[in-house]
């Protein structure tokens, strides 16, 4: 794993926590392909317990349904790696926590699991604030499994930082 990417993710997370502190918001994460790395990057910063409320690692579809309230019909129609599921994950993270803003990550980190429509490296993200609909995005990252996951964490945290600043 590239040490520069680790440092970058931790510095973005620290900036997000500083912004959360300034804006007095609690953060929640809902992660699939990153397995809790965004939450780990956030909690790496001392004092994070003041602004990080909780993280959900929902790797299986069943976990997404049980822990975040994802609708099975959404999974059937769009698949686990979709903006629709990412949005429901972010909204579920708020519903099942005391947070005011959330991020979600779901994707195909590889090396297998891709398809022509959703190649390895496809990652869907969403961010949601209390009382609002989630906004979602999809990015196709290049690299091996670890590189894809780390890039996904950085992208998600950058999106979180941007959205906290608009509270």
N, C-alpha and C positions, 0 to 999 in steps of 0.2 A: 504494500500500500504506500502511496506517495505521501511522504511526511508533509509536503507543502499543502496537499489537499486536506490532511487532518488539521493542520494549523488554520487553514482558511475556514473550514467548517466550524471550528471552535471559536474563531474570532467573529464570525457572522453570528453565531449563537450568542456570544457575549454581547454584541451590539443589539440583538433582538431583546435580550433580557434587560439591558439598560433602557431601551425604548419602552418595554412593557412596564418597567418601574416608573418611568416618567409619566406614562399614560394611565397607570394604575389598572392594568389588565392582566388577567390570568390566562395562561396558555395551556392547551392540550394538543397532543399529537395522536394520530391514528396511522399506523404504518403496517405495510405488508412486506414488500420486497426488501425493504431496508432493515427489517427486524429490530427496530428500536434505536437505530443509529442517530436519528434526529433527536430523540429524547436524550440519548447519551451525550450528544454534543451540547445540548442545552444544559444538562445537569453537570457537565464538566466544570462549569463556572460556579465559583463559590457564591452562595446567596441565592442560587437558582430556586430554592424551595419557596422563596417569597413570591415568585411569579410563574413557576411551572406547576400546574395543578395535577396533571397526570398524563400518562401515555398508554395507548392501547396498541398492542402488537397482535394483529389479526391476520395471521398468515393464511389460514384456511377460510374457505367460503362460509363454513359453519360458524367460525369465530366472528366473521364479519356480521353475520345475521344475528347471532346471540349477543354479542357485546356492543354492537353499534346500531342495530336495528335496520341493517341493509335489507331491502325488499328482495325476496327470492326472484320475483318477476324481473327486476332490474338486472340481476345476475344472469338470468336465462336469456334476456333480450340483448344485453350489451357485453357480457363477460366480465370477469373480475378486474381485468385491465381495461378500464374505460373511464372517461371523464364523468360519466353518470355515477359509477361506483365511487370514484374519488370524491365526488360532491356529497353523496350519501354518507360516506365515511366521515368527512369533515363535519357535516351536520350532526351525525350521531355522536361524534366526540364531544360536541357542545351539549347535546341533549343528555348525555350520561356523565356529565362532569359539572363542575362549578366554573369552568373556564368561560372567558368572554371572546376568545379568538382561538381558532384551531387550524391545523394543517393536516393534510393526509397525503399519503404516498402509496401507490400501487403500480406494479410493473413487472416486466420480464427482464431479470438481470442475467439470465443465461447460465451456463452456455447453451442449454436447450430450452425448449418451451415456446420458441417463436413461431410465427406463421407469416405467410406473405403479407397479410393485412396488419399484423402486429409483430414485427421482427424483434429479435433479442435487442434490448436497449430501449424499448418502448416503455416509458414511465408516465403515468397520469398523476396529476397533482390537483389538490383543491385547498382552498383557504376559506374560512367562514367566520363571520362575526355574529354575535348574538343578535337575533332579530332580523338577520339578512339571509338571503340565499347564498349558497357557496358559489365561488368563481373557480373554474377549473381550467387546466392547461395540460397539454401533452407534449413531451419532448422525446426525441429518439437520440440516445447517447451512444457513443462509440466506446469500445474498450472491452476489457474482461469483466467478469462478474463484480469484482471489488471496485474497479474503476467506475462502472455504471452505478453501483450503489452509492459510492461516495459523491459522484456528480449529482445524483438525485437528492441527497441530503443537502448539499450546498444550494441547489436550486430551490428546494422547499424552504430552507431557512432564509434565503434572500427574499423570496416571496412573502414570508411571514414578516420579516423586518420592514419591507415596503408597506405592508398592510397595517401593521401596528402604528406606524408613523402617521397614518391617515385617520386614527381614531379621534 
